[in-house]
Amino acid sequence: MIQATIFRNQNGQYVGFDCIGHAGYAAAGEDIVCAGVSALVFNTVNAIDRFTEEVFTAETKEETGEISVRFRSPVSHDAQLLIDALLLGLQGIQQQYKTTYITLNFKEV
């Protein structure tokens, strides 16, 4: 199962996100849930890097399917919009394929 966790501060501003696991929807290389989530997450990270001036760290662990993104400060309007778009996509996948394969969590930090 893929677990995506979105971190927000006490004001509701995004400060990071994690995504870990494999969906298990199908065999490796054929898992459309994993492929969809991966495409959304990596596109979001790349878009934030290219189109905003956010300072952040991104660490990946291929063997566990983990990516961890942390922003130095709460994100700007543009980065917030990109993360909102990520969430829209992840929620769409979750609705289509149920929580058996992906869960979304929100944590205040």
C-alpha positions as CSV (number, residue, x, y, z in Angstrom):
1,M,0.0,0.0,0.0
2,I,1.1,3.5,-0.7
3,Q,0.9,5.9,2.2
4,A,1.1,9.6,1.4
5,T,1.4,12.0,4.3
6,I,1.1,15.8,3.9
7,F,2.6,18.0,6.6
8,R,1.1,21.3,7.4
9,N,2.0,23.8,10.1
10,Q,-0.5,25.2,12.7
11,N,-1.7,27.8,10.1
12,G,-2.5,25.0,7.6
13,Q,0.5,25.9,5.3
14,Y,2.3,23.1,3.6
15,V,5.8,22.3,5.0
16,G,6.5,18.9,3.4
17,F,5.2,15.6,2.3
18,D,6.2,11.9,2.3
19,C,5.1,9.1,0.0
20,I,6.2,5.5,0.8
21,G,5.3,2.1,-0.3
22,H,4.1,0.2,-3.4
23,A,0.5,-0.2,-4.2
24,G,0.4,-3.9,-4.9
25,Y,-2.3,-3.4,-7.5
26,A,-0.4,-5.5,-10.1
27,A,3.0,-7.0,-10.7
28,A,6.1,-4.7,-10.7
29,G,6.2,-2.9,-14.0
30,E,2.5,-3.3,-14.6
31,D,1.2,-1.5,-11.5
32,I,-0.8,1.5,-12.9
33,V,-1.5,2.8,-9.4
34,C,2.2,3.0,-8.5
35,A,2.9,4.5,-11.9
36,G,0.2,7.1,-11.5
37,V,1.3,8.1,-8.0
38,S,5.0,8.2,-9.0
39,A,4.3,10.4,-12.0
40,L,2.2,12.8,-9.9
41,V,4.7,13.0,-7.1
42,F,7.9,13.4,-9.2
43,N,6.2,15.9,-11.5
44,T,5.2,18.0,-8.5
45,V,8.7,18.0,-7.1
46,N,10.2,18.8,-10.5
47,A,7.6,21.6,-11.1
48,I,8.2,23.2,-7.6
49,D,12.0,23.1,-8.3
50,R,11.6,24.6,-11.8
51,F,8.8,27.1,-11.4
52,T,9.2,28.4,-7.9
53,E,12.0,29.6,-5.7
54,E,11.2,27.2,-2.9
55,V,14.1,25.9,-0.9
56,F,13.6,22.2,-0.1
57,T,15.2,18.9,0.3
58,A,14.0,15.7,-1.4
59,E,15.3,12.3,-0.5
60,T,14.4,9.0,-2.2
61,K,14.8,5.4,-1.4
62,E,14.0,3.3,-4.4
63,E,13.9,0.0,-2.6
64,T,11.1,1.1,-0.3
65,G,9.4,3.5,-2.9
66,E,9.9,6.4,-0.5
67,I,10.2,10.1,-1.2
68,S,10.5,12.7,1.5
69,V,10.2,16.4,0.7
70,R,10.7,19.1,3.3
71,F,10.5,22.9,2.7
72,R,12.7,25.3,4.6
73,S,9.7,27.5,5.3
74,P,6.0,27.4,4.5
75,V,5.5,27.3,0.8
76,S,4.6,30.2,-1.5
77,H,1.3,30.5,-3.3
78,D,2.7,28.9,-6.4
79,A,4.1,25.9,-4.6
80,Q,0.8,25.6,-2.7
81,L,-1.1,25.4,-6.0
82,L,1.2,22.7,-7.2
83,I,0.8,20.7,-4.0
84,D,-3.0,21.2,-4.2
85,A,-2.8,19.8,-7.8
86,L,-0.8,16.8,-6.4
87,L,-3.5,16.2,-3.8
88,L,-6.3,16.4,-6.4
89,G,-4.5,13.7,-8.4
90,L,-3.8,11.5,-5.4
91,Q,-7.4,11.8,-4.2
92,G,-8.7,10.9,-7.7
93,I,-6.5,7.7,-7.6
94,Q,-7.7,6.9,-4.1
95,Q,-11.4,7.3,-5.2
96,Q,-10.8,5.1,-8.2
97,Y,-8.8,2.4,-6.6
98,K,-9.9,2.6,-3.0
99,T,-7.8,2.8,0.2
100,T,-6.6,-0.8,-0.4
101,Y,-3.8,0.7,-2.5
102,I,-3.3,4.3,-1.3
103,T,-4.1,6.3,1.8
104,L,-3.7,10.0,2.3
105,N,-2.9,11.4,5.7
106,F,-2.5,15.0,6.9
107,K,-0.3,15.8,9.9
108,E,0.2,19.1,11.7
109,V,3.8,19.7,12.6
